[in-house]
Amino acid sequence: MHDRRARLVRIVRMYDTLQTATEARCAALANEDAALERRVLDLVAALGAGACSDALQRAASMRLTAISRERFAIAARLADEKERRLAADRRVRTAERALERLLKEIADNNQRRDLEEIRLVPAWSPASRKPEEGKV
């Protein structure tokens, strides 16, 4: 049982590490998405100023399309990260429930053993065959 408990505790600890890494990846993806959004706003502002030639407008338009694709890919990666995190959450909750059951089982076994020891201890000394005062 001790090995099982240690394994379950390790799973919970690994989840904490996984959650930290997932949050860092999600933050990095969100920062990348925000940078692309700023770039889109800059391009749109430059196009709106009308100071660009046709070639620059076409290039900006193509860049906007590429940025849209990149942002879509980032959104897909964020969704994947969230899905992985939800799956990890489910696994950890299962491990935590198993750990709780195991700890309860250990406590029940300890209580059962203690009660068994109390039951096996005689209420009187075997030599005198008289009940001892104060023992229950």
C-alpha positions as CSV (number, residue, x, y, z in Angstrom):
1,M,0.0,0.0,0.0
2,H,2.9,2.3,0.7
3,D,4.1,2.0,-2.9
4,R,0.7,2.7,-4.2
5,R,0.4,5.8,-2.0
6,A,3.8,7.0,-3.0
7,R,2.9,6.5,-6.7
8,L,-0.3,8.5,-6.3
9,V,1.5,11.3,-4.5
10,R,4.0,11.4,-7.4
11,I,1.2,11.7,-9.9
12,V,-0.3,14.6,-8.0
13,R,3.1,16.3,-7.9
14,M,3.7,15.7,-11.6
15,Y,0.3,17.2,-12.3
16,D,1.4,20.4,-10.5
17,T,4.5,20.6,-12.7
18,L,2.5,19.9,-15.8
19,Q,0.0,22.6,-14.9
20,T,2.8,25.1,-14.4
21,A,4.3,24.2,-17.8
22,T,0.9,24.3,-19.5
23,E,0.2,27.8,-18.0
24,A,3.6,29.0,-19.3
25,R,2.9,27.7,-22.8
26,C,-0.6,29.2,-22.8
27,A,0.8,32.6,-21.7
28,A,3.5,32.5,-24.4
29,L,0.9,31.7,-27.0
30,A,-1.3,34.5,-25.7
31,N,1.6,36.9,-25.9
32,E,2.4,35.8,-29.4
33,D,-1.2,36.3,-30.4
34,A,-1.2,39.8,-28.8
35,A,1.9,40.7,-30.8
36,L,0.3,39.5,-34.0
37,E,-2.8,41.6,-33.2
38,R,-0.7,44.7,-32.7
39,R,1.0,44.0,-36.1
40,V,-2.4,43.7,-37.7
41,L,-3.4,47.0,-36.2
42,D,-0.2,48.6,-37.5
43,L,-0.7,47.2,-41.0
44,V,-4.4,48.3,-41.1
45,A,-3.4,51.8,-39.9
46,A,-0.7,52.0,-42.6
47,L,-3.2,50.9,-45.2
48,G,-5.8,53.3,-43.9
49,A,-3.3,56.2,-44.2
50,G,-3.4,55.7,-48.0
51,A,0.3,56.6,-48.3
52,C,1.1,53.1,-49.6
53,S,1.6,52.1,-53.3
54,D,-0.4,49.3,-54.8
55,A,2.5,46.9,-54.4
56,L,2.8,47.8,-50.7
57,Q,-1.0,47.4,-50.2
58,R,-0.9,43.9,-51.9
59,A,2.0,42.9,-49.7
60,A,0.2,44.2,-46.6
61,S,-2.9,42.4,-47.6
62,M,-0.9,39.1,-48.0
63,R,0.7,39.7,-44.7
64,L,-2.7,40.2,-43.0
65,T,-3.8,36.9,-44.5
66,A,-0.6,35.2,-43.2
67,I,-1.1,36.7,-39.8
68,S,-4.7,35.5,-39.7
69,R,-3.5,32.0,-40.5
70,E,-0.9,32.2,-37.7
71,R,-3.5,33.5,-35.2
72,F,-5.8,30.6,-36.2
73,A,-2.9,28.1,-35.6
74,I,-2.2,29.7,-32.2
75,A,-5.9,29.4,-31.3
76,A,-5.8,25.7,-32.3
77,R,-2.7,25.2,-30.2
78,L,-4.3,26.9,-27.2
79,A,-7.3,24.7,-27.6
80,D,-5.0,21.6,-27.6
81,E,-3.3,22.8,-24.5
82,K,-6.6,23.4,-22.8
83,E,-7.8,19.9,-23.8
84,R,-4.5,18.3,-22.5
85,R,-5.0,20.3,-19.2
86,L,-8.6,19.1,-18.9
87,A,-7.4,15.5,-19.4
88,A,-4.7,15.9,-16.9
89,D,-7.2,17.4,-14.4
90,R,-9.4,14.4,-14.8
91,R,-6.4,12.0,-14.2
92,V,-5.4,13.9,-11.2
93,R,-8.9,14.0,-9.7
94,T,-9.0,10.3,-10.2
95,A,-5.6,9.9,-8.5
96,E,-6.7,12.1,-5.6
97,R,-9.9,10.1,-5.1
98,A,-7.8,6.9,-5.2
99,L,-5.3,8.4,-2.7
100,E,-8.2,9.4,-0.4
101,R,-9.7,5.9,-0.6
102,L,-6.2,4.4,0.2
103,L,-5.6,6.7,3.1
104,K,-9.1,5.9,4.5
105,E,-8.4,2.2,4.0
106,I,-5.1,2.6,5.9
107,A,-6.8,4.5,8.7
108,D,-9.5,1.8,8.9
109,N,-7.0,-1.0,9.0
110,N,-5.0,0.8,11.7
111,Q,-8.2,1.4,13.7
112,R,-9.3,-2.3,13.2
113,R,-5.8,-3.4,14.4
114,D,-6.0,-1.2,17.4
115,L,-9.4,-2.5,18.3
116,E,-8.3,-6.0,17.8
117,E,-5.3,-5.5,20.2
118,I,-7.7,-4.0,22.8
119,R,-10.0,-6.9,22.5
120,L,-7.1,-9.4,22.8
121,V,-5.7,-7.8,26.0
122,P,-7.2,-9.6,29.0
123,A,-9.1,-7.4,31.5
124,W,-7.4,-9.2,34.4
125,S,-4.0,-10.5,35.1
126,P,-3.7,-14.1,34.2
127,A,-1.7,-14.9,37.3
128,S,-4.3,-13.7,39.8
129,R,-7.4,-14.3,37.8
130,K,-8.9,-11.2,39.3
131,P,-10.0,-8.2,37.3
132,E,-7.5,-5.3,37.5
133,E,-8.8,-2.0,38.7
134,G,-8.8,0.8,36.1
135,K,-8.5,-1.4,33.0
136,V,-11.3,-1.4,30.6
